[in-house]
Amino acid sequence: MQIFNELKQGSDEWHNLRLGKITGSCFYKLLGTPAASQKYLCQKASEIITNAKSDSESFNNVHVQRGLDYECIAKAEYIKSTWTIIDDVGLIVLNDYVACSPDGLVGDDGMIEIKIPDSHNYLEQVLAIHNEGEKAIPAEYYAQQQFNMYVAKRKWCDYTLYNPKYSNYNNGLFVYRVNIDHAMQDRIHQVLEVSVEKIKEYVNQYRDIV
């Protein structure tokens, strides 16, 4: 495992290091339908063959931009409310095919994953998670956190929601600790073993064809 602390997320160097690697934000695709899994693995194989970012990665929208605008504020509020320090990290590379970009590492065992939902989704998630626990966390975000814990060798992740419109209530911050799920960790290991071999297969098949 290699940690790139000084690497800025979203930079050209960051994108280049992620080429061909399965990452946490998209790992849920490998747990979905066979078609979704194959599409994602072909995307990773394409990045290896072309040494360029996939066309499907070149987009932005209002939700992504909101996250970029408020993530630093959410981190500051988390530090203030928990009295802990977040170690920023650009990329954690497990091997040539697996990497993750957590929003930060906390102490020796923890990490943080920040989401900036719009105001009504923020409220909906806070209420659901308070009442139902981690099963109310959207499946793709739960998979992302477990994947990141697997790659970074961490024991827990603080799932952190922030919305500035709720700043009068706990500074707009909601934190729920997700502990490592050992059954899920075993599944991640198995899925990655199969997926990495598939990526290699697609790359080799293409090179044989051309």
Secondary structure, 3 states (H helix, E strand, C coil): CEEECCCCCCCHHHHHHHCCCECHHHHHHHHCCHHHHHHHHHHHHHHHHHCCCCHHHCCCCHHHHHHHHHHHHHHHHHHHHHCCCEECCCEEEEECCEEECCCEEECCCEEEEEECCCHHHHHHHHHHHHHHHHHHCCHHHHHHHHHHHHHHCCCEEEEEEECHHHCCCHHHEEEEEEECCHHHHHHHHHHHHHHHHHHHHHHHHHHHHC
